[in-house]
Amino acid sequence: MNPTDPSNPQLPPPIPPPLTPAPLPPNAGLGVLLDSLLKQPSRLVHELHQAKNSRYLLLLALVALAGFACYGVVIGTFSGGEQLFAAPLKVSLGSLATVLICLPSLYIFACLTGAEVSLRGLAGVLVATLALNALLLLGFAPVAWVFSQSTESVAFIGALHLILWLISLAFGLRLLRLFMDILRVSDRVHVRVWTAIFILVSLQMTTALRPIVGKSEHWLPTEKKFFLAHWAENLFGTRD
């Protein structure tokens, strides 16, 4: 039997080529990008992976920052006053800082899977993830606003925003799974580990930039604290 014969049962099956979704129209505008992000995310992910057009990355970054800022205004309506300006700023900059902190580890983990990726292409996919997260939060904004105006419980409002953010992030992270599908990467352990790290960093960022919900004498905290300790302090009245 010829060892090079593809019908030889002793040989491993050939690796299928990466999926190639239909490309976006040349110089697609913001409307086309958002439509693809919501309806055909695989097209957008493939285009960002090619890293041929930095304009798409910049537009999606603006969408993400604007969306988080608008949702931050909704958060700020709970306390009013300076929180109407502080909350949008903290939510937007905190999200950007989380991306910058976690992008290097995402690139390393993606390389460990054997995928052919570029740092710029992977940054585009991650920014698209945040843009989808921000759009979903905007969809939840009316619900969050109703509760912000009808209760005075900081713990409840904080938990509500956290739940809405986790739901939105879960859908946003689907773009990373689509990215792995396009590249036909079967080993997803590295991506799952990075996802856990990204969520932990995001949660810690909410504590590092506190207060985001409620009022304080300072714009930023004066002491270091782990996010679980901060939650326990506010939910159960404990102290470190």
C-alpha positions as CSV (number, residue, x, y, z in Angstrom):
1,M,0.0,0.0,0.0
2,N,1.3,3.4,-0.9
3,P,1.9,5.4,2.3
4,T,1.2,8.7,0.5
5,D,-2.1,7.4,-0.7
6,P,-4.8,9.6,0.9
7,S,-7.0,6.5,1.2
8,N,-4.5,4.9,3.5
9,P,-6.3,4.4,6.8
10,Q,-3.0,4.7,8.8
11,L,-2.7,8.4,7.8
12,P,-4.5,11.1,9.9
13,P,-7.3,12.8,8.0
14,P,-6.3,15.9,6.2
15,I,-6.9,19.2,8.0
16,P,-9.8,21.1,6.2
17,P,-9.0,24.6,5.0
18,P,-10.2,27.6,7.1
19,L,-13.7,28.7,6.4
20,T,-13.9,31.8,4.2
21,P,-17.2,33.8,4.7
22,A,-18.2,36.2,2.0
23,P,-16.1,39.4,2.3
24,L,-17.6,42.8,3.3
25,P,-18.1,45.3,0.5
26,P,-15.0,47.5,-0.1
27,N,-14.8,50.5,2.3
28,A,-17.9,49.4,4.1
29,G,-19.5,52.1,6.3
30,L,-20.4,52.1,9.9
31,G,-24.0,50.9,9.1
32,V,-22.7,47.9,7.2
33,L,-20.2,47.1,10.0
34,L,-23.0,47.2,12.7
35,D,-25.3,45.2,10.5
36,S,-22.6,42.5,10.0
37,L,-21.8,42.6,13.7
38,L,-25.4,41.8,14.7
39,K,-26.5,39.6,11.8
40,Q,-23.4,38.1,10.1
41,P,-20.6,38.3,12.6
42,S,-18.5,35.6,10.9
43,R,-18.1,38.0,7.9
44,L,-16.8,40.8,10.1
45,V,-14.6,38.5,12.1
46,H,-13.0,37.2,9.0
47,E,-12.4,40.7,7.6
48,L,-10.8,41.8,10.9
49,H,-8.7,38.7,11.0
50,Q,-7.2,39.6,7.6
51,A,-6.2,43.0,9.1
52,K,-6.3,44.7,5.8
53,N,-8.3,47.7,6.8
54,S,-7.5,49.5,10.1
55,R,-10.5,51.7,9.6
56,Y,-12.8,48.9,10.6
57,L,-10.9,48.5,13.9
58,L,-11.1,52.2,14.6
59,L,-14.8,52.5,13.8
60,L,-15.6,49.5,16.1
61,A,-13.5,51.0,18.8
62,L,-15.5,54.2,18.6
63,V,-18.7,52.2,18.7
64,A,-17.6,50.4,21.8
65,L,-16.4,53.5,23.7
66,A,-19.6,55.4,22.7
67,G,-21.8,52.5,23.7
68,F,-20.1,52.1,27.1
69,A,-20.2,55.8,27.7
70,C,-24.0,56.0,27.0
71,Y,-24.6,53.0,29.3
72,G,-22.4,54.7,31.9
73,V,-24.8,57.7,31.8
74,V,-27.6,55.3,32.7
75,I,-25.5,54.0,35.6
76,G,-24.9,57.6,36.6
77,T,-28.6,58.5,36.8
78,F,-28.9,56.3,39.9
79,S,-26.9,58.8,42.0
80,G,-26.9,61.8,39.8
81,G,-24.6,64.8,40.3
82,E,-21.0,64.2,39.3
83,Q,-21.7,60.5,38.6
84,L,-23.4,61.5,35.4
85,F,-19.9,62.4,34.2
86,A,-17.7,60.0,36.2
87,A,-19.6,56.8,35.5
88,P,-19.4,57.1,31.7
89,L,-15.8,58.0,31.8
90,K,-14.9,55.1,34.2
91,V,-16.9,52.5,32.2
92,S,-15.4,53.5,28.9
93,L,-11.8,53.9,30.0
94,G,-12.0,50.8,32.2
95,S,-13.2,48.7,29.2
96,L,-10.3,50.1,27.1
97,A,-7.8,49.4,29.8
98,T,-9.0,45.8,30.2
99,V,-8.5,45.2,26.5
100,L,-5.0,46.6,26.5
101,I,-4.1,44.6,29.6
102,C,-5.5,41.3,28.2
103,L,-4.6,41.6,24.5
104,P,-1.0,40.3,24.9
105,S,-2.1,37.1,26.7
106,L,-4.8,36.5,24.1
107,Y,-2.2,36.7,21.3
108,I,0.1,34.3,23.1
109,F,-2.8,31.8,23.8
110,A,-4.0,32.1,20.2
111,C,-0.5,31.3,19.0
112,L,-0.4,28.3,21.3
113,T,-3.4,26.8,19.5
114,G,-1.4,26.8,16.3
115,A,-3.6,29.3,14.6
116,E,-2.1,31.7,12.1
117,V,-3.0,35.1,13.7
118,S,-1.6,38.6,13.7
119,L,-1.7,40.9,16.7
120,R,-3.6,43.6,14.7
121,G,-6.1,41.1,13.5
122,L,-6.7,39.6,16.9
123,A,-7.0,43.2,18.3
124,G,-9.8,43.8,15.8
125,V,-11.7,40.7,16.8
126,L,-11.4,41.7,20.5
127,V,-12.6,45.2,19.8
128,A,-15.5,43.8,17.9
129,T,-16.3,41.7,20.9
130,L,-16.4,44.8,23.0
131,A,-18.5,46.7,20.4
132,L,-21.1,43.9,20.5
133,N,-21.0,43.9,24.3
134,A,-21.7,47.7,24.3
135,L,-24.5,47.4,21.8
136,L,-26.3,44.8,23.9
137,L,-25.8,46.9,27.0
138,L,-27.5,49.8,25.1
139,G,-30.4,47.4,24.5
140,F,-30.6,46.7,28.2
141,A,-30.3,50.4,29.1
142,P,-34.1,51.2,29.4
143,V,-34.5,48.2,31.8
144,A,-31.5,49.4,33.9
145,W,-32.9,53.0,33.9
146,V,-36.3,51.9,35.2
147,F,-34.7,50.2,38.2
148,S,-32.3,53.1,38.7
149,Q,-35.2,55.4,39.1
150,S,-37.4,53.1,41.3
151,T,-35.0,51.9,44.0
152,E,-32.4,53.3,46.3
153,S,-30.5,50.0,47.0
154,V,-26.9,50.3,45.8
155,A,-26.3,46.6,46.2
156,F,-29.3,45.7,44.0
157,I,-28.5,48.2,41.3
158,G,-24.9,47.1,41.3
159,A,-25.9,43.4,41.0
160,L,-28.3,44.3,38.2
161,H,-25.7,46.0,36.2
162,L,-23.3,43.1,36.8
163,I,-25.8,40.6,35.5
164,L,-26.6,42.6,32.4
165,W,-22.9,43.1,31.7
166,L,-22.2,39.3,32.1
167,I,-25.1,38.5,29.7
168,S,-23.8,41.0,27.1
169,L,-20.3,39.8,27.5
170,A,-21.3,36.2,27.0
171,F,-22.8,37.0,23.6
172,G,-19.9,39.3,22.8
173,L,-17.3,36.5,23.4
174,R,-19.1,34.4,20.8
175,L,-17.0,36.3,18.3
176,L,-13.9,34.6,19.7
177,R,-15.5,31.2,19.2
178,L,-16.4,32.2,15.6
179,F,-12.8,33.2,15.1
180,M,-11.6,29.8,16.2
181,D,-14.2,28.2,14.0
182,I,-13.0,30.1,11.0
183,L,-9.5,29.0,11.6
184,R,-10.7,25.4,12.3
185,V,-9.0,25.4,15.7
186,S,-10.2,22.4,17.7
187,D,-8.2,22.9,20.9
188,R,-10.1,25.6,22.7
189,V,-8.6,25.2,26.2
190,H,-6.3,28.2,25.8
191,V,-9.2,30.4,24.8
192,R,-11.3,29.3,27.7
193,V,-8.5,30.0,30.1
194,W,-8.0,33.5,28.6
195,T,-11.8,34.1,28.8
196,A,-11.7,33.4,32.6
197,I,-8.7,35.8,32.9
198,F,-10.5,38.5,30.9
199,I,-13.6,38.3,33.1
200,L,-11.5,38.4,36.3
201,V,-9.6,41.5,35.1
202,S,-12.9,43.2,34.1
203,L,-14.4,42.5,37.5
204,Q,-11.3,43.8,39.3
205,M,-11.4,46.9,37.1
206,T,-14.9,47.7,38.4
207,T,-13.4,47.7,42.0
208,A,-10.2,49.6,41.0
209,L,-12.3,52.4,39.5
210,R,-15.0,52.5,42.2
211,P,-17.4,54.1,42.9
212,I,-19.2,53.5,39.6
213,V,-22.6,53.0,41.3
214,G,-23.3,55.2,44.3
215,K,-21.4,58.2,45.6
216,S,-18.1,58.8,47.3
217,E,-16.0,61.7,48.4
218,H,-13.3,60.6,46.0
219,W,-13.4,59.9,42.3
220,L,-11.0,57.0,42.7
221,P,-10.5,54.7,45.7
222,T,-7.8,55.5,48.3
223,E,-7.2,51.8,49.2
224,K,-6.5,48.6,47.3
225,K,-9.2,45.9,47.5
226,F,-10.0,42.6,45.8
227,F,-13.4,42.7,44.1
228,L,-14.8,39.8,46.1
229,A,-13.9,41.6,49.4
230,H,-15.5,44.8,48.0
231,W,-18.7,43.0,47.2
232,A,-18.8,41.3,50.6
233,E,-18.4,44.6,52.3
234,N,-21.3,46.2,50.4
235,L,-23.7,43.2,50.4
236,F,-23.1,41.9,53.9
237,G,-21.7,44.9,55.7
238,T,-18.3,43.2,56.5
239,R,-15.0,45.0,56.8
240,D,-11.5,43.9,55.9
